Every structure is written in structure tokens, then in C-alpha cells.
């Protein structure tokens, strides 16, 4: 989930807590709790700050230590104590008790903020390492696209209600918004189950299936079915009805190679989605030649293999006998080659030996002395 949406959820959590029973303490903590929730819910994405250095770093470390339930108590205490700095209270024993209660509430808000971040990332498709550093296993539900306007809108509306419109009933407004957001996430989970059922019916013999959420609508899904030699892709929109002409077989390949501009990509992508009763699958061979097969075998043992769930490879030959193999994870078929930062390339020389390999996307910073594939010479 995007970082701002995480922050909105954390701020609402901070405002939704029950009263402390001390009206004076509640008044002094109202905004501090919301800001603590806001920043604590965004903090786990601090692990993305050094990630532009390389795709390898991003794949191996994003959603790791800062997204771990194992380390959550540590983050909660550190953030909570920082948030309670200069927390003023009346002098005397009562004031000291109020300060302790305030610190405890802020530590609680920080812990809930970090937990909300972990859970919201869990419902997306990237994968979150719940138990880092004890385990590198990543968990993903594939329920929501990483940018979801409906969820962000519900949370933003809740903040407006809590701090502007219904200030006297702020806690109720915050709780109502969180409940509405939770129901929306559950609704997306039901749509995911519906999409998985359709994927299994469309490709019953496939070894594995996935339903990946798509941008702009909770009713749009990319269904992936892993066959023995290929990956089947079905773009589905549950709101569509009737039949439509099937797209050309090379439509997806042309889309992947199209210029990376939204005014071209959005209409082209929208044309792929079809009614559930009118499938027109794209079938991508896992490898379209010997070089692609060799490249997939090599890359699967490295960082690309730790990332890709449905890897496919295609090869292109130069006039001098050299070849470039382009590897992608079919989960990101909604992106063109130029927009997908996790396209992996292996360059083979005319002698058939691999020369360079890496992620060529301009998103990644490369140190001096690297070639166009991002691998040091």
C-alpha cells in the first residue's frame, strides 16, 4: 500500500482510541496521538529510502525488518517514547501518573500504527516478511492493488469527519471510518476469492493459480495459471457483460513495447479486460528459445527467482549473433516493459556466453563503472 494511505490509517487509529478517563490528558493527547499514529504507520516504508540504489536491495530488503511482527515491540517503544518527549502534565504525583499514562498510550498508538502498516501491506501482492529476521518467508493475500483510491478516500473522509466536521464526536467518526475501510478490504477479499474460483475453472489443469488485483477498480483482476510450458493470463472485469471481439494475439506484446505514457497505456490496458463469461486469454511461453530457457534457469537461482512468481522469458537476437533475453514476472503484465522496474535482462555474446545481467530500469541508481544492465564491469 502507498505510504500516505498508511499514514491516514495510523492517524485514524490514534484518534479512535478510547478515552483515558482524564479529560485534561485527552485534550493534550488528541493531536499528538493522531500525529504519532500517522508517522508510525508510515515509518516502515523508511526501508525504501535506500532501495533506489538497486533492484537487488529492494527485492531482498523491502518489507523486511521494519515490517516484522518480531520487531514490532521495539519500533513501538522507540516511536512512542520519542512521541512523548516534552509531554507536559501537572506537577506532583498526579502529574507523574498522567505522564506515565500518556507515554503508555503513545507507545500503544505507535504499535498499532506499525501493525496497521504490516496488515495493509499483507493484503497487496508484493509479499511481507512477518517474521524477519528469523525467517525470509513473505506473505501476500493479493486482495488490493498497491494504490487504491477507494480505500484512501474512505480514510481521508474519516480524518475530515474527525478533525473538521464532527469534532465533538471525533472518536466515533474515526472508528466509523476504520470500520468502513475494513469492510471495503473484506469486500476486496471476497472479489479475490471469486477471481480465484474463475481462474481454477478456466485452467483446471494448471499447477498453480493466482488472481492479482488491478488498478482503478476492485472488480478488475489478472488471472494467472501456470501450465507446464506456458503461463495463461486472463484479464477480467466482473462488471462487464456480453461478448467482445478477441484482441489480436500480439496485443499484449505490443502493449509491453509501447511508449510509457499514461494517455496511451491506460486505454490500451482497459481494452484487455473482459466479462467473466467471455474469456480471451493471452498465453505466454515460459521460454521462446534455448537462450531464454538458459537465462530462466540462471536467473531463478538468483535475486530474480526470489521475486518472480510467474517468470517468463523471451529472447531477441542481434545481427552479430548476440542475444538479449528479457525476463519478467507475468504478475506485472499490466505494465509496459518501460514501466516495469523488475524487467531482468541477460546479454549473451556471439559466442553464446552470458556477458551481463541485471535490471535495466532507470528507476535504479547505478554506481560508476556499470554498463546499461546495471552490472559492474
C-alpha positions in Angstrom: 0.0 0.0 0.0 1.2 3.5 -0.7 2.8 5.3 2.2 0.3 8.2 2.5 -2.6 5.7 2.9 -0.7 4.0 5.6 -0.3 7.3 7.4 -4.1 8.1 7.1 -4.9 4.8 8.7 -2.5 5.4 11.5 -3.9 8.8 12.2 -7.4 7.4 12.4 -6.2 4.7 14.8 -4.7 7.3 17.0 -7.9 9.2 17.1 -10.1 6.2 17.6 -8.6 5.0 20.9 -10.9 5.0 23.9 -10.7 7.9 26.3 -8.1 7.7 29.1 -10.7 8.8 31.6 -8.7 12.0 32.2 -10.3 14.9 30.2 -7.2 17.1 30.6 -4.9 14.3 29.4 -7.3 13.5 26.5 -7.2 17.1 25.4 -3.4 17.3 25.4 -3.0 13.9 23.6 -5.7 14.4 20.9 -3.4 15.7 18.2 -0.3 14.1 19.5 -1.9 10.6 19.2 -3.1 11.3 15.7 0.4 12.5 14.6 2.0 9.6 16.3 -0.3 7.2 14.5 0.4 9.0 11.2 4.2 8.8 11.4 4.4 5.3 13.0 2.2 3.9 10.2 4.4 5.4 7.6 7.7 4.6 9.2 8.1 1.0 8.0 8.5 2.3 4.5 11.7 4.0 5.5 13.3 0.8 4.3 12.5 2.0 0.8 14.7 5.1 1.1 18.0 3.3 0.2 16.2 0.9 -2.2 16.6 3.0 -5.4 20.3 2.0 -5.2 19.4 -1.3 -6.8 16.6 -3.7 -7.6 18.5 -6.4 -5.7 18.4 -4.3 -2.5 14.7 -3.6 -2.9 13.8 -7.3 -3.5 15.9 -8.6 -0.7 15.2 -5.9 2.0 11.9 -4.1 1.3 9.1 -5.1 3.7 11.6 -6.9 5.9 12.9 -5.7 9.3 10.6 -2.7 9.5 7.6 -4.8 8.6 8.2 -7.6 11.1 5.9 -8.6 13.9 9.0 -9.8 15.7 10.5 -6.3 15.8 7.2 -4.5 16.2 7.5 -4.1 20.0 10.9 -2.4 19.5 9.5 0.1 16.9 6.5 0.8 19.2 8.6 1.6 22.2 11.1 3.8 20.3 8.5 5.7 18.4 6.2 6.0 21.5 8.9 7.4 23.7 10.0 9.9 21.0 6.4 11.0 20.6 6.1 11.5 24.4 9.0 13.9 24.5 8.1 17.1 26.4 4.7 15.7 27.3 3.6 18.2 30.0 1.4 17.4 33.0 0.5 19.0 36.2 3.2 18.8 39.0 3.0 16.3 41.7 2.1 12.6 42.0 -1.0 13.0 39.8 1.0 14.7 37.1 3.6 11.9 37.1 0.8 9.3 36.8 -0.7 11.3 33.9 2.7 11.4 32.1 3.1 7.6 32.5 -0.4 7.0 31.2 0.4 9.4 28.3 3.6 7.6 27.4 1.8 4.2 27.5 -0.9 5.5 25.2 1.6 6.8 22.7 3.5 3.5 22.7 0.2 1.8 22.1 -0.6 4.1 19.2 2.8 3.6 17.7 2.5 -0.2 18.0 -1.0 -0.1 16.4 0.3 2.2 13.6 3.1 -0.2 12.7 0.8 -3.2 12.9 -1.7 -1.5 10.6 1.1 -0.9 8.1 2.1 -4.6 8.2 -1.5 -5.7 7.7 -2.3 -3.3 4.9 0.8 -4.4 3.0 -0.2 -8.1 3.6 -3.3 -7.6 1.5 -1.3 -6.4 -1.5 0.7 -8.6 -3.9 4.4 -7.9 -3.1 4.8 -10.0 0.0 5.6 -9.0 3.6 8.2 -10.7 5.8 6.2 -11.1 9.0 9.0 -12.8 10.9 12.2 -11.1 9.7 15.0 -11.6 10.7 14.0 -15.1 11.8 12.5 -16.0 8.5 12.6 -14.7 5.0 9.2 -16.1 4.2 6.9 -13.5 2.6 3.1 -13.4 2.9 0.7 -11.8 0.4 -3.1 -12.1 0.1 -3.4 -10.4 -3.4 -6.6 -8.5 -2.4 -5.8 -4.9 -3.1 -3.7 -3.1 -5.7 -0.9 -1.1 -4.1 -2.7 2.2 -5.0 -6.4 2.1 -4.1 -8.4 5.3 -4.4 -11.5 3.9 -2.6 -9.5 2.9 0.5 -7.6 6.1 0.6 -10.8 8.1 0.1 -12.6 6.4 3.0 -9.7 7.1 5.3 -9.3 10.7 4.2 -13.1 11.2 4.7 -12.8 9.8 8.2 -10.0 12.2 9.1 -12.0 15.1 7.7 -15.0 14.0 9.8 -12.9 13.5 13.0 -11.0 16.8 12.9 -13.3 19.2 10.9 -16.9 18.1 10.6 -17.7 16.2 13.8 -15.0 17.3 16.2 -17.1 16.6 19.2 -17.7 13.1 18.1 -14.2 12.6 16.7 -13.6 9.2 18.2 -16.8 7.9 16.8 -16.1 9.3 13.4 -12.6 7.8 13.4 -14.0 4.4 14.4 -16.7 4.5 11.8 -14.2 5.3 9.1 -11.9 2.4 10.1 -14.9 0.0 10.1 -15.9 1.2 6.6 -12.3 0.7 5.4 -12.2 -2.7 7.0 -15.5 -3.7 5.2 -14.0 -2.5 1.9 -10.9 -4.6 2.4 -13.1 -7.6 3.2 -15.2 -6.9 0.1 -12.0 -7.0 -2.0 -11.1 -10.3 -0.3 -14.4 -11.7 -1.5 -13.8 -10.5 -5.0 -10.4 -12.2 -4.9 -12.0 -15.5 -3.9 -14.4 -15.0 -6.8 -11.5 -14.4 -9.1 -9.5 -17.4 -7.9 -12.6 -19.6 -8.4 -12.8 -18.4 -12.0 -9.1 -19.0 -12.6 -9.4 -22.6 -11.5 -12.4 -23.1 -13.8 -10.7 -21.6 -16.8 -7.5 -23.6 -16.4 -8.3 -26.7 -14.2 -5.1 -28.5 -15.1 -2.7 -25.7 -14.2 -0.1 -26.3 -11.5 -0.7 -23.0 -9.8 -3.2 -20.1 -9.9 -3.2 -16.5 -8.8 -5.6 -13.6 -9.0 -3.7 -10.3 -8.9 -5.7 -7.0 -8.2 -5.5 -4.4 -10.9 -5.5 -0.6 -10.9 -8.6 1.6 -10.8 -11.2 -1.0 -9.8 -11.8 -3.7 -7.2 -13.7 -5.7 -9.9 -10.7 -6.0 -12.3 -8.3 -8.9 -11.9 -5.5 -10.5 -13.7 -5.8 -14.3 -13.5 -2.6 -16.3 -13.9 -2.4 -20.0 -14.5 0.9 -21.8 -14.5 1.0 -24.5 -17.2 3.8 -26.9 -17.9 5.3 -24.8 -20.7 3.4 -21.5 -20.6 1.5 -19.1 -18.4 -2.1 -18.2 -19.2 -3.3 -14.7 -18.5 -6.9 -13.7 -18.3 -7.8 -10.0 -17.7 -11.3 -10.0 -16.1 -13.7 -7.3 -15.2 -16.7 -8.6 -13.1 -18.8 -5.5 -14.1 -18.6 -6.3 -17.8 -21.3 -8.3 -19.6 -21.7 -9.8 -23.0 -19.0 -10.6 -25.6 -16.5 -8.6 -27.5 -14.1 -9.3 -30.3 -10.9 -11.0 -29.2 -7.8 -8.9 -29.1 -5.0 -9.7 -31.6 -2.6 -12.4 -30.3 0.3 -9.9 -30.3 -1.8 -7.2 -28.5 -0.1 -7.8 -25.1 3.4 -7.9 -26.7 2.7 -4.6 -28.5 1.4 -3.2 -25.2 4.5 -4.1 -23.4 6.7 -2.4 -26.0 4.5 0.7 -26.3 5.7 4.1 -25.1 5.5 4.7 -21.4 2.8 7.4 -21.4 -0.5 7.2 -19.5 -2.6 8.6 -22.3 -1.6 5.5 -24.4 -1.2 2.8 -21.7 -4.5 3.3 -19.8 -6.8 2.9 -22.9 -4.7 0.0 -24.2 -4.8 -1.8 -20.9 -8.5 -1.2 -20.4 -9.3 -2.9 -23.7 -7.9 -6.2 -22.3 -10.5 -6.6 -19.6 -13.4 -8.9 -20.5 -16.6 -10.3 -19.0 -16.0 -13.5 -16.9 -18.2 -15.5 -19.4 -16.2 -14.2 -22.4 -12.5 -15.1 -21.8 -9.8 -14.3 -24.4 -6.6 -15.4 -22.7 -3.1 -14.4 -23.6 -0.7 -17.4 -23.4 2.9 -16.5 -22.7 5.5 -19.3 -23.3 7.8 -19.6 -20.3 10.7 -19.6 -22.8 10.6 -19.0 -26.5 14.0 -20.4 -27.3 17.2 -22.1 -25.9 18.7 -18.8 -24.7 15.5 -17.9 -22.8 15.5 -21.3 -21.2 19.1 -21.0 -20.1 18.5 -17.4 -18.8 15.5 -18.5 -16.8 17.4 -21.3 -15.2 20.3 -19.0 -14.3 18.1 -16.2 -13.0 15.8 -18.4 -11.0 18.7 -19.2 -8.7 19.4 -15.6 -8.0 17.5 -12.4 -7.0 15.0 -12.6 -9.9 14.0 -16.0 -8.7 13.4 -14.7 -5.2 11.0 -12.2 -6.6 9.1 -13.7 -9.6 6.1 -16.0 -9.0 5.3 -16.5 -12.7 8.5 -16.0 -14.6 8.6 -15.8 -18.4 11.4 -15.1 -20.8 11.7 -14.1 -24.4 14.9 -13.7 -26.5 15.9 -11.2 -29.2 18.9 -11.8 -31.5 21.3 -9.2 -32.9 22.8 -9.2 -36.3 26.2 -10.2 -34.9 24.7 -13.3 -33.2 24.4 -11.8 -29.8 21.2 -12.2 -27.9 19.3 -10.4 -25.2 16.9 -12.4 -23.0 14.2 -10.3 -21.3 12.7 -11.9 -18.2 9.5 -10.7 -16.5 7.1 -11.7 -13.8 3.8 -12.2 -15.5 2.1 -10.7 -12.5 3.1 -7.3 -13.8 1.6 -7.7 -17.2 -0.4 -4.6 -16.6 2.9 -2.6 -17.1 4.8 -2.0 -20.2 8.5 -3.0 -20.4 9.5 0.6 -19.8 7.3 1.0 -16.7 8.1 -2.4 -15.1 11.1 -1.8 -12.9 11.7 -5.5 -12.4 12.3 -6.4 -16.0 15.5 -8.5 -15.9 17.9 -8.8 -18.9 20.7 -11.1 -19.7 23.0 -10.3 -22.6 24.7 -13.2 -24.4 27.7 -12.6 -26.7 28.0 -14.1 -30.2 29.9 -17.0 -28.6 26.8 -17.9 -26.5 28.3 -16.9 -23.2 26.4 -14.6 -20.8 28.1 -11.2 -20.7 26.0 -9.0 -18.4 22.8 -9.4 -16.4 20.6 -7.1 -14.3 17.7 -4.8 -14.0 18.0 -2.0 -16.7 15.1 0.2 -15.4 16.2 3.9 -15.0 14.5 3.7 -11.6 17.6 2.2 -10.1 20.7 4.2 -9.4 23.9 2.6 -10.6 27.4 3.2 -9.4 30.1 4.5 -11.7 31.6 1.8 -14.0 28.4 -0.1 -14.6 27.0 -1.0 -18.0 23.5 -0.4 -19.2 22.2 -3.5 -17.4 23.4 -2.3 -14.1 26.2 -4.9 -13.6 29.7 -3.8 -12.8 32.2 -4.4 -15.5 
